[in-house]
Amino acid sequence: MKTYILKRLLAMIPIVMAITFVSFVLISFVPSDPAEVAIRVNDAVATPEAIELTRAELGLDDPFLVRYVTWVIKSVQLDFGHSFVSKQPVLDEFLRVLPATLQLAGASLLISMIVSLPIGILSAVYHNRLFDRVMRTVVFLGTAMPSYWIALLLIWLFSVKLNLLPTSGKGEFKQLILPAIALSSTYISTYIRLIRNNMLDNMSENYVLYAHVRGLRQRYIVLKHVLKNSLHSCITAFGMTIAQLIAGTFVIETIFAWPGIGALCVSAIFNRDYPIIQAYILMMAVIFIVCNLIVDIINYSIDPRTRKGLDAT
């Protein structure tokens, strides 16, 4: 186990370096001069003297590789510079909005698991019967409808027509309901289909037939054996969903005016706040890589078949 984890950690280094290089190149070669942008976002006059002074302060006059290495070294120390708009450290800006995003992502993940798990199990048990056919139609519609469209429908129904829930803001529990449902809608459809298909595959295995021959009850076989074996392959999807929820909240946060990381990134893009954008790209990439590593370690620990395959590589 220790050897496997060490190998994976070492393998992460070139991946992270490649991501830092690509993100730095993309920001470095944008048409706008970062020094001029930093001046204009604060409604100051971008005179040649002010631009030259700002370029010196930001280190933009240094060669490309010097600026890249400096940025990487500071990023490792969690120093991502200062926001052009607020003048605050970028890390402080992210820490300020991170709890809101984690709250929204956690609620969405909880809703996804609570809804998809029983429906996925029942769809597999009642395969090709009325319940399964209805759920397959719902899953098809849920997969085809993007989350922003579902968010607008929820606002129209529960806020405009029924006047039950607020359309925006953060502070009260009811303000969390609509964005959490909208964000989880896509993942619910994916999980239902994944759990159902995995359980159907396992229900055709010989060990299930042998369990029936032994006289075990259907409910015991499904919950004790089939569900347990089916969830192994779902762990990867659940693990990567955490990263996707954190990184993919910007649309929902913008629609519901939810003050999270996604809304911060959208605001940074409109204001050309390059330090925020660079840090966002790097942080989201690291979150995806770390979540992938955690999922692989869990699979390595609990599934002997995965362990043999990874050891062979």
Secondary structure, DSSP 8 states (H G I E B T S, - for coil): -HHHHHHHHHHHHHHHHHHHHHHHHHHHT-SS-HHHHHHHTTT----HHHHHHHHHHHTTTS-HHHHHHHHHHHHHTT---B-TTT-SBHHHHHHHHHHHHHHHHHHHHHHHHHHHHHHHHHHHHTTTSHHHHHHHHHHHHHHHS-HHHHHHHHIIIIIIIS--S-SS-SSSTHHHHHHHHHHHHHHHHHHHHHHHHHHHHHHTSHHHHHHHHTT--HHHIIIIIIHHHHHHTHHHHHHHHHHHHHHT-HHHHHHTT--SHHHHHHHHHHHT-HHHHHHHHHHHHHHHHHHHHHHHHHHHHH-HHHHHHHHH-
